[in-house]
Each structure stands twice: as structure tokens, then as C-alpha cells.
Amino acid sequence: MKLAVLQSNYIPWKGYFDIIHDVDLFLFYDEVQYTKNDWRNRNRIYTQTGVQWLTVPVSASLDDSIDQAVIVPNRWQMKHYQSLLTSYAKAPYFRYYQEFLEFVYLESKWETISAINQFLIKKISSDFLKISTRFDNSKNFASSGSGHQKLLSLIQSTGAEVYVSGPAAKSYIHAEDYQNAGIQLIWKDYSDYPEYRQLFQPFEHHVSILDLLFNTGPDAPYYIWGWREDSIGR
């Protein structure tokens, strides 16, 4: 069984969904400490004037976990919807997703950043990218210790034989501990994603998955993982 464990992010970039597609089970790791000015509550979109941040206002102390971080109730939902509408109304597939956006930003109320993040990630994965990976929360599995040891014990409790990790985790994961535990550790490679036609130039990879969906629609999976399968087939 292949496993990935990540904190939930707000409308993540395509690499996040690439990892989800790689595994059988994906665990949201929102029991760990909330970090400010991070991907938990913000991401980037591409606008006529360049890259722009969309940030969800969150109230959280230094001791709060991600799933305890409360969203500050103001007009952020309308602002995000208007920003997406202004920036992407002319994208080929924007109208295809507009009803979904209206549900998220105009018809729903979100109390925690974890709630909206997990909803968006699961919905986009299953409905728009047709990913069959199973989702769960890390709290539903046993773990002990802190930091690297807590993560490793969590992975062991799932019974996973393979663990897929983003490259940023190289700063705190001890690869030899995984080898000793009989767990194959795979570092995700985010390089060589193909470009697609964006509304603005120069091309920008590091933006929300929404940019890819609005511009490529049902072809989005090709630009995340499908191109690799084509390369292997040649």
C-alpha cells in the first residue's frame, strides 16, 4: 500500500494533487501545529497584473493545530470569488466550474481552514481530476512522539509499505529510519511539468490548481501525471 501524509493547503498547486494520485491512501495531517504565512490558508492565482495571493483570514495562536485554526468571518469569500471571476472569466473552462465556485464562495460558510481545505482537495481530486485515492485523517491512526518520529509511527500504524513524500521534507525526514522500518521512501519529483496555455505570460507553474482547471478543463490530468505515461509509452 502506498501512502502520503500532508497538511491540508488552500486550493493547492498541481504538485499536491500529483502526490495524491501516486498513492492508495492520503492522510490529512492537520493535527500538527498551524504555521502562519504558509500554504495552509493562502495560494496564488495568475492575473493580468501578475501573480496574486488569495489569503483566507485565520485566527490561531502559536499552540493551535491546523484543525483548530478558525476562519475570521468577513467578506473574504466574496473577495476570492470576485478575484477568480475577474482573472479567469475568459479562460476556456471557467464556466464549467463556476457553479462549484459559487457553492464554495457564495453559498457555504466555513468555520475552520481545515474544513474548507479538505473539502476543496477531496472534491477537486475525485470530481474534476478523477483520482480514486482514499482520503482519511491522521487522527484516526495511532502515532507517538514528535516531529520525524511521530510521522514515522503514524506511517507504520497504517501498514503502508511505500511512503511518498514531497522534497521539502528532506530537511527533517531521516531516510535510514524508514529503511530500518522496512518502508520504501519515495521522494516526489516536481520537475518537467509541461506548460499549457495560460491567459497571461510568461508561463507560471507555481499557481493554484484552479489555474490549470480553468485553462485545460478535462485535460488537466495530462498536465499533472498523464504526460509521464505518454513518455513511458514512447
C-alpha beads as a LAMMPS data file, in Angstrom:
LAMMPS data file: protein, C-alpha beads

234 atoms
233 bonds

1 atom types
1 bond types

-500.0 500.0 xlo xhi
-500.0 500.0 ylo yhi
-500.0 500.0 zlo zhi

Masses

1 110.0

Atoms # bond

1 1 1 0.000 0.000 0.000
2 1 1 1.319 3.451 -0.961
3 1 1 0.755 6.309 1.466
4 1 1 1.174 10.082 1.568
5 1 1 0.690 12.346 4.597
6 1 1 0.401 16.103 4.168
7 1 1 -1.047 19.124 5.894
8 1 1 -4.099 20.465 4.090
9 1 1 -3.407 23.501 1.900
10 1 1 -5.755 26.097 0.447
11 1 1 -6.513 25.374 -3.254
12 1 1 -3.052 23.751 -3.677
13 1 1 -0.919 23.706 -6.806
14 1 1 -0.843 20.746 -9.197
15 1 1 2.100 19.044 -7.451
16 1 1 -0.039 18.433 -4.366
17 1 1 -2.552 16.519 -6.486
18 1 1 0.268 14.677 -8.235
19 1 1 1.209 13.140 -4.878
20 1 1 -2.428 12.267 -4.144
21 1 1 -2.655 10.468 -7.492
22 1 1 0.504 8.466 -6.696
23 1 1 -0.850 6.769 -3.577
24 1 1 -3.604 4.442 -2.369
25 1 1 -4.236 6.324 0.883
26 1 1 -3.799 10.028 1.570
27 1 1 -3.881 11.290 5.151
28 1 1 -4.558 14.889 6.087
29 1 1 -2.037 15.750 8.789
30 1 1 -3.941 18.666 10.312
31 1 1 -3.244 17.711 13.914
32 1 1 0.180 19.376 13.696
33 1 1 0.943 22.995 14.539
34 1 1 -0.577 25.714 12.396
35 1 1 2.070 27.837 10.670
36 1 1 1.386 31.435 9.691
37 1 1 2.228 32.873 6.258
38 1 1 2.223 29.391 4.796
39 1 1 0.218 27.398 2.253
40 1 1 -2.370 26.399 4.882
41 1 1 -4.502 29.484 4.294
42 1 1 -3.294 31.002 1.044
43 1 1 -2.318 30.311 -2.541
44 1 1 -1.594 32.124 -5.758
45 1 1 -3.570 32.818 -8.916
46 1 1 -2.429 34.379 -12.188
47 1 1 -3.926 37.773 -13.019
48 1 1 -3.450 40.394 -15.704
49 1 1 -1.023 42.226 -13.408
50 1 1 0.893 39.102 -12.411
51 1 1 0.710 36.559 -9.612
52 1 1 -1.714 37.457 -6.800
53 1 1 -2.214 35.890 -3.383
54 1 1 -5.634 34.745 -2.203
55 1 1 -5.483 34.592 1.593
56 1 1 -8.122 33.238 3.964
57 1 1 -8.103 35.275 7.211
58 1 1 -7.382 32.947 10.110
59 1 1 -7.242 33.377 13.871
60 1 1 -4.804 30.971 15.516
61 1 1 -2.353 31.024 18.396
62 1 1 1.133 29.526 18.326
63 1 1 -0.224 26.481 20.178
64 1 1 -3.117 25.764 17.805
65 1 1 -3.081 22.879 15.379
66 1 1 -4.226 23.354 11.790
67 1 1 -7.620 21.826 12.529
68 1 1 -8.082 24.326 15.391
69 1 1 -7.376 27.395 13.258
70 1 1 -10.626 29.365 12.957
71 1 1 -11.523 31.451 9.924
72 1 1 -12.245 35.108 10.674
73 1 1 -15.762 35.890 9.374
74 1 1 -15.555 38.784 6.936
75 1 1 -16.087 39.249 3.216
76 1 1 -13.123 37.103 2.161
77 1 1 -15.320 34.574 0.325
78 1 1 -16.871 37.225 -1.906
79 1 1 -13.446 38.800 -2.471
80 1 1 -11.926 35.469 -3.535
81 1 1 -14.839 34.721 -5.834
82 1 1 -14.598 38.152 -7.451
83 1 1 -10.833 37.785 -7.891
84 1 1 -11.284 34.424 -9.609
85 1 1 -14.074 35.782 -11.786
86 1 1 -12.063 38.853 -12.803
87 1 1 -8.914 36.881 -13.566
88 1 1 -10.354 33.801 -15.250
89 1 1 -13.750 34.677 -16.771
90 1 1 -12.163 34.484 -20.234
91 1 1 -10.458 31.129 -19.579
92 1 1 -11.809 28.336 -21.827
93 1 1 -13.295 26.242 -18.998
94 1 1 -14.119 28.779 -16.308
95 1 1 -17.890 28.449 -16.844
96 1 1 -17.594 24.696 -16.416
97 1 1 -16.511 25.200 -12.785
98 1 1 -18.459 28.354 -11.952
99 1 1 -21.340 26.570 -10.228
100 1 1 -18.829 24.821 -7.976
101 1 1 -17.150 28.138 -7.163
102 1 1 -20.493 29.717 -6.321
103 1 1 -21.254 26.880 -3.925
104 1 1 -17.887 27.238 -2.171
105 1 1 -17.678 31.013 -2.016
106 1 1 -21.237 32.330 -2.167
107 1 1 -23.462 29.615 -0.704
108 1 1 -21.322 27.989 2.020
109 1 1 -19.965 29.090 5.392
110 1 1 -16.633 27.732 6.606
111 1 1 -15.619 27.806 10.260
112 1 1 -12.100 26.335 10.080
113 1 1 -9.334 26.421 7.490
114 1 1 -9.055 22.649 7.729
115 1 1 -12.705 22.223 6.764
116 1 1 -12.559 24.235 3.560
117 1 1 -9.127 22.903 2.595
118 1 1 -10.118 19.272 2.937
119 1 1 -13.410 19.798 1.135
120 1 1 -11.738 21.502 -1.824
121 1 1 -8.933 18.958 -2.092
122 1 1 -11.260 15.954 -1.989
123 1 1 -13.784 17.489 -4.369
124 1 1 -11.191 18.546 -6.937
125 1 1 -9.438 15.171 -6.701
126 1 1 -12.486 12.970 -7.150
127 1 1 -14.838 15.052 -9.301
128 1 1 -12.515 17.060 -11.543
129 1 1 -9.295 15.012 -11.729
130 1 1 -10.964 11.575 -11.383
131 1 1 -8.483 10.411 -8.738
132 1 1 -9.570 7.248 -6.892
133 1 1 -7.243 7.633 -3.881
134 1 1 -8.857 7.110 -0.470
135 1 1 -8.763 10.029 1.985
136 1 1 -8.627 9.906 5.775
137 1 1 -7.394 11.934 8.753
138 1 1 -4.195 11.192 10.643
139 1 1 -6.061 11.316 13.966
140 1 1 -7.795 8.071 13.006
141 1 1 -4.463 6.237 13.253
142 1 1 -2.130 5.759 16.204
143 1 1 1.062 7.813 16.470
144 1 1 3.525 8.786 19.178
145 1 1 6.474 11.070 19.768
146 1 1 7.006 14.324 17.919
147 1 1 8.347 15.585 14.621
148 1 1 10.005 12.932 12.500
149 1 1 9.293 10.124 14.984
150 1 1 5.593 10.954 15.190
151 1 1 5.264 10.883 11.418
152 1 1 7.118 7.594 11.123
153 1 1 4.999 5.965 13.824
154 1 1 1.874 7.204 12.055
155 1 1 3.026 5.687 8.779
156 1 1 3.797 2.389 10.495
157 1 1 0.342 2.252 12.064
158 1 1 -1.297 2.419 8.618
159 1 1 0.596 -0.676 7.447
160 1 1 1.954 1.144 4.378
161 1 1 4.864 -0.443 2.550
162 1 1 5.665 2.679 0.493
163 1 1 5.697 6.305 1.618
164 1 1 5.641 9.132 -0.946
165 1 1 6.947 12.469 0.307
166 1 1 7.444 15.928 -1.134
167 1 1 11.097 17.033 -1.450
168 1 1 10.732 19.740 1.223
169 1 1 10.546 17.005 3.877
170 1 1 14.192 16.082 3.248
171 1 1 15.053 18.700 5.860
172 1 1 13.534 16.656 8.694
173 1 1 12.957 13.060 7.497
174 1 1 15.678 10.551 8.399
175 1 1 15.686 8.177 5.439
176 1 1 17.631 5.469 7.272
177 1 1 14.836 5.117 9.846
178 1 1 12.401 4.274 7.055
179 1 1 14.791 1.716 5.617
180 1 1 15.200 0.123 9.033
181 1 1 11.399 0.006 9.408
182 1 1 11.018 -1.759 6.060
183 1 1 9.244 1.183 4.438
184 1 1 10.252 2.274 0.947
185 1 1 10.678 6.054 0.860
186 1 1 9.999 7.791 -2.464
187 1 1 10.814 11.462 -2.978
188 1 1 8.366 13.153 -5.298
189 1 1 9.909 14.860 -8.331
190 1 1 8.064 18.010 -9.396
191 1 1 10.295 18.784 -12.385
192 1 1 9.436 18.817 -16.102
193 1 1 5.711 19.512 -15.865
194 1 1 4.599 20.511 -19.385
195 1 1 3.362 24.019 -19.986
196 1 1 -0.222 24.684 -21.011
197 1 1 -1.874 27.745 -22.486
198 1 1 -2.378 30.325 -19.747
199 1 1 -4.172 33.626 -20.183
200 1 1 -1.043 35.609 -19.357
201 1 1 2.703 35.428 -19.965
202 1 1 5.333 34.395 -19.005
203 1 1 4.241 30.897 -18.046
204 1 1 3.907 30.286 -14.305
205 1 1 3.887 26.772 -12.820
206 1 1 3.517 27.703 -9.153
207 1 1 -0.117 28.744 -9.001
208 1 1 -3.276 27.106 -7.674
209 1 1 -4.717 24.017 -9.365
210 1 1 -7.637 26.272 -10.320
211 1 1 -5.457 27.910 -12.981
212 1 1 -4.893 24.533 -14.640
213 1 1 -8.555 23.545 -14.405
214 1 1 -9.846 26.829 -15.829
215 1 1 -7.416 26.689 -18.746
216 1 1 -7.429 22.983 -19.649
217 1 1 -10.645 21.535 -18.181
218 1 1 -10.884 17.731 -18.552
219 1 1 -7.339 17.613 -19.958
220 1 1 -5.887 18.778 -16.622
221 1 1 -4.728 15.285 -15.518
222 1 1 -2.459 15.095 -18.576
223 1 1 -0.507 18.136 -17.379
224 1 1 -0.046 16.645 -13.894
225 1 1 0.750 12.968 -14.481
226 1 1 -0.557 11.893 -17.886
227 1 1 2.452 13.280 -19.757
228 1 1 4.719 10.849 -17.877
229 1 1 2.648 7.897 -19.023
230 1 1 2.963 9.134 -22.618
231 1 1 6.741 9.437 -22.217
232 1 1 6.990 5.854 -20.948
233 1 1 4.887 4.611 -23.848
234 1 1 7.166 6.097 -26.483

Bonds

1 1 1 2
2 1 2 3
3 1 3 4
4 1 4 5
5 1 5 6
6 1 6 7
7 1 7 8
8 1 8 9
9 1 9 10
10 1 10 11
11 1 11 12
12 1 12 13
13 1 13 14
14 1 14 15
15 1 15 16
16 1 16 17
17 1 17 18
18 1 18 19
19 1 19 20
20 1 20 21
21 1 21 22
22 1 22 23
23 1 23 24
24 1 24 25
25 1 25 26
26 1 26 27
27 1 27 28
28 1 28 29
29 1 29 30
30 1 30 31
31 1 31 32
32 1 32 33
33 1 33 34
34 1 34 35
35 1 35 36
36 1 36 37
37 1 37 38
38 1 38 39
39 1 39 40
40 1 40 41
41 1 41 42
42 1 42 43
43 1 43 44
44 1 44 45
45 1 45 46
46 1 46 47
47 1 47 48
48 1 48 49
49 1 49 50
50 1 50 51
51 1 51 52
52 1 52 53
53 1 53 54
54 1 54 55
55 1 55 56
56 1 56 57
57 1 57 58
58 1 58 59
59 1 59 60
60 1 60 61
61 1 61 62
62 1 62 63
63 1 63 64
64 1 64 65
65 1 65 66
66 1 66 67
67 1 67 68
68 1 68 69
69 1 69 70
70 1 70 71
71 1 71 72
72 1 72 73
73 1 73 74
74 1 74 75
75 1 75 76
76 1 76 77
77 1 77 78
78 1 78 79
79 1 79 80
80 1 80 81
81 1 81 82
82 1 82 83
83 1 83 84
84 1 84 85
85 1 85 86
86 1 86 87
87 1 87 88
88 1 88 89
89 1 89 90
90 1 90 91
91 1 91 92
92 1 92 93
93 1 93 94
94 1 94 95
95 1 95 96
96 1 96 97
97 1 97 98
98 1 98 99
99 1 99 100
100 1 100 101
101 1 101 102
102 1 102 103
103 1 103 104
104 1 104 105
105 1 105 106
106 1 106 107
107 1 107 108
108 1 108 109
109 1 109 110
110 1 110 111
111 1 111 112
112 1 112 113
113 1 113 114
114 1 114 115
115 1 115 116
116 1 116 117
117 1 117 118
118 1 118 119
119 1 119 120
120 1 120 121
121 1 121 122
122 1 122 123
123 1 123 124
124 1 124 125
125 1 125 126
126 1 126 127
127 1 127 128
128 1 128 129
129 1 129 130
130 1 130 131
131 1 131 132
132 1 132 133
133 1 133 134
134 1 134 135
135 1 135 136
136 1 136 137
137 1 137 138
138 1 138 139
139 1 139 140
140 1 140 141
141 1 141 142
142 1 142 143
143 1 143 144
144 1 144 145
145 1 145 146
146 1 146 147
147 1 147 148
148 1 148 149
149 1 149 150
150 1 150 151
151 1 151 152
152 1 152 153
153 1 153 154
154 1 154 155
155 1 155 156
156 1 156 157
157 1 157 158
158 1 158 159
159 1 159 160
160 1 160 161
161 1 161 162
162 1 162 163
163 1 163 164
164 1 164 165
165 1 165 166
166 1 166 167
167 1 167 168
168 1 168 169
169 1 169 170
170 1 170 171
171 1 171 172
172 1 172 173
173 1 173 174
174 1 174 175
175 1 175 176
176 1 176 177
177 1 177 178
178 1 178 179
179 1 179 180
180 1 180 181
181 1 181 182
182 1 182 183
183 1 183 184
184 1 184 185
185 1 185 186
186 1 186 187
187 1 187 188
188 1 188 189
189 1 189 190
190 1 190 191
191 1 191 192
192 1 192 193
193 1 193 194
194 1 194 195
195 1 195 196
196 1 196 197
197 1 197 198
198 1 198 199
199 1 199 200
200 1 200 201
201 1 201 202
202 1 202 203
203 1 203 204
204 1 204 205
205 1 205 206
206 1 206 207
207 1 207 208
208 1 208 209
209 1 209 210
210 1 210 211
211 1 211 212
212 1 212 213
213 1 213 214
214 1 214 215
215 1 215 216
216 1 216 217
217 1 217 218
218 1 218 219
219 1 219 220
220 1 220 221
221 1 221 222
222 1 222 223
223 1 223 224
224 1 224 225
225 1 225 226
226 1 226 227
227 1 227 228
228 1 228 229
229 1 229 230
230 1 230 231
231 1 231 232
232 1 232 233
233 1 233 234
